[in-house]
């Protein structure tokens, strides 16, 4: 009872806080939630979840708050689930309730390629399979408890790991996608929580190992790695690892059976650690183990027991973190050779910042710009890269090329990058409506990356990007029938010339005719221009038609009715939209707020009552949503306000997110 008191107090306090926010909440202890376990106190296993009470509560619209880490045994005693019990509780409840996903919020932003405290350049993985996550958890990864991942795999529950403190999109853990080639290396882990036990000189005959490990199992000792030496003169040594917390109990058990097994003695070593390389693609890519041992040898790190190897080496404790760093650096986790075309522009500069901030595994970076910028040095983290000009063979050897230039240049050079062997992420409009080129927003339709017939994936226009990120979860929930949208687009959407023109007009005096520039036919400072883009068919502008056609393609909704008006405003960075959205099915304001609160890439401001501005949305990853209201005159219709950084989320961030997804999937091969 005492061990479960903390969780019981927490659920009561959380319910009070939820009720204080105007929502109905009901708390449940593990036993009240129907979590039935075996009788192993302290590390009980869940045998059944009787979810009837939870289902009844949820049917009333209330929020159910369940205490993790605990249950009730078949003997009606309170039990605890041991290390990682709260994760296991969450996944078990998700399985019992047939939930679409189990979201687990932690103190980290997802699953990383290595412990970022040890390897500062470790990269967050957007998606991993159950099997890879099991290996990561079993070999020292601390994000998810091993038992919770086993539960998720057995009951096919997708897990979404996210941070409690940031709006990062986190990591999805789920079924392996057979259509995507597997990355060779998913991660490097290290573990300092195990001890090695060796029973010496036991007879090498059938039944000895069975008796040894049956005795340990009966005492609930979890054994990890087991290695038996080559027999000599009819005797052998058996070594195995156990959690350090179980070492004392293990040694007591060994003392009781050492004579029965005819062994000469038992030794142990608590000062060992393990560094492991995890990756589903290693079995089809020779040389990974060789690279691991070469780099450890090169850094004079010795493997104390060569026979204790399972994608891992065991070595003395003081050198374990250094070993992890060195292995991570050598394997580079399938690092990519990257090119950025248009690197000196506003979006190009943001692209370099985002690549560095998100620790994209760049093993080589080449940047390209106009001939007048050739030789110019650009900052990339603590380093500098020198601009090159586009020319024959300029993409040779690259794995990935990100393009952000005018449409004609993109149409000319993107296919050349593909011909050189690279995958292209294109920010221009050159390929957006090509049926053989997917148009992708990372949080909305990442599944469209599965097929790249032309080797190119397109990013939508920055206005579409911001709007669709917010609307897609609502569309999935209730299907949007009609969208009336007015956009308020900053001058940075026209690039550096637009920024310079606004700055010059503010300096000379806002709204004066003599301040006319070259970008717009009317002053933009102190003014708004209700015509963004060039006029086209039926009196709509190019920006407005982009919004219509791109939204339809991204949402896979070819008949979606979109009525847009695109306006240029005197704001430097940040696009905003006012949207009137009619749904095919019922969608109340409360329903929409709940959907948006959980939507990736979206931050709902003040429960939907806030009024976020472009200034607040500038420089951050999520799009901001506020002014969420029911339309008082139209059924199934809502009004909302959306704003986001057009340079970051509207362009650079999405391109890098797509690159991350391609890299995680093992593309290029």
C-alpha positions, 0 to 999 in steps of 0.5 A: 500500500505504501509503495502505491501512495504517491500515485494515489495522491497524484491522481487525486491532485490531477483530477482536482486540477482538471475539474478546476479547468471546467472538465469532469474527471474521475480517478481510479487506482489500479485495482479500480481500473480493473488491472489484474496481476499475478502475485509477484509483489514488487514486479507483478505482471498484468494478466488481465485488464477488466475495463468495464468501469473505465468504458462506462466513465468514458461514455459519460464524457468524463476524463478517466485518470488512472494510477500507473505502476499498480494493480490487484493480484489474483489473491486480492492484494495490492501489487506494484509492477516494478520498473517502468510500470507506469508505461506498461499500465498505459499501454495495457489500458490502451490495448484493453480500450482499443485505443488508436494510439498510446501517447507517453509523455516523458522528460525527453523529446522522443527516442534518440539515436544515442543518449544525448547526455553522452552523445550531444549530436544524437538525433531524434528518430521520427519512427522506429519499429517494435523490434528495434524499440525492444532492442533499444530498451533491452540494451540500455535505452531509457525512454520506454520500459521493455515490458511496455514495448512488449505489450504494445507489440503483442497487442498492436498498440502504436506508441507515440513518445513525446516530451512533456515540456516541448511541442516536438513531434516526438517518435512513433513506435509501431509495426515495421513498414515493409515498403520502406527499406530499413536503416542499417543502424537505428541507435547506439545504447549503453547500459551500466545497470547489470552485473556479470555472474560466472559459475566455474567448472560445471560438468558439460552435460545436458541438464546443468544449465536447465537446473541453474536457470530454473532455480533463478527463474523460480526466485524471479531473477531476470537473466539477460545475456548467457554465454557458455565457454567451450568445454575443456576436459568435460567441464565449462564455465557459464556466465550470465548477466542480471540487474545489479538490484538482483545481484545479492539475491542471485548470489544467495541462490547460487550459494545454495546450488553450487555444490549440487551443480558440482561447480568449483565456485561462483564469481561476480563483477558489478563494474561492467557495462555494455555498448550496443549497436541496434538496427534491423538492417545490420543483417543485410549489411556486412561490416557493422561489427567490424567497424565497431571493434575497429573504432574501439581498438583505435581509441584503445578501449578493450573488450574485457570478455570477448565471449560476452558479445551480442551486438555489444561489447562489455568493458570497464565502467569508467570508459563506457560513455566514451565507448558509446561516443566513439561507436556513434561517431564511427558508424554515423548512424547512416549519416548522409551527404547533403546538398542545399541549393539556394543556401544564401536566401532567407529560407536557405539560411533557415534551412542550415540553422534547422539542419544543425539545431535538429542534429541531422546526421550530415557527414558532408555538406555542400551549399550552392547559390548564384555565381555572384555568391560563389566562394562566400562562407556560410555558417553551419553550427560552429563550422563554415561551408563555402558556396559553390555554383551549380554546374555539371557533376556538382551533385556527384556523391550526394545522398540528399539534395534540398532545393529552394530556388525559383521554379525554372531553376528547380525544374532544371537542377532537381532532375540532375541531382536525382540522376547523380544518385540523390533524393531531392526535397524540393521547396519550389512549385516546380513539381508540386502538382506532378502526379509522380511527385508526392506533396508532403507535410511531415505531420499530415501525410508522411505515408506519401513518402513511400513512393518516389517515382521521380526521386523527388518529394515536394513541399507545399507553399508556405501558406498552405503548409501552415494552414493544412498542419492545423486543418488536417487533424480536423479533416481526419476527424470530421471531413471538411466539406468547404473552406473559406479562408483569408490569408495575411501573408508577411513580406518575407514570402517574397524573399529578401527583396520583399523584406528590403522593400518594407524596411525602406518604405518604413524608413521613408514614410509609410503609405507614401506613393513615392515609396513604391518599390519593385516587388509590389505595385502599391506601398506595403508599409502602413498598408495592406494589399489584397492581392498576393501573387499574380492574377490568374484564372477567374480573377484568383491569384497564383497564391490563391490557386496554390492554396486550393490545389495543394490542400486538395492534394495533401489531404487526398480530398480532390473535391474539397471546396476552398474559397481563398483570399490572399492578402499581403500585410506589412509584417516581416515574418509570419503568415496568418489565416482566418478560416471558416470551416464546414464539416461533413460530420458533426464537429463542436468547438469542444471536439475541435479543441480536443483534436487540436490539443493533441495534433502534432505540430500544432499548439492550441492557445488558451484552449482555443480562446487565445489570439496568437499573432505572427510575432508570437509564432515567429522562430518556433516550430509549431503553428499556433491556433486560436479564436476557435468558435462555433459559427452562429449561423451555419451548422457543422461550421467552425471559425478559427485563426492560424499563424505560423513562421513561413520561413521555418515551418512554412519551408525550412523545417518541413524540408528537414523533417522530410529529410529525417523521415527519408533517412529513418526509412533508409533512403537512399538505399 
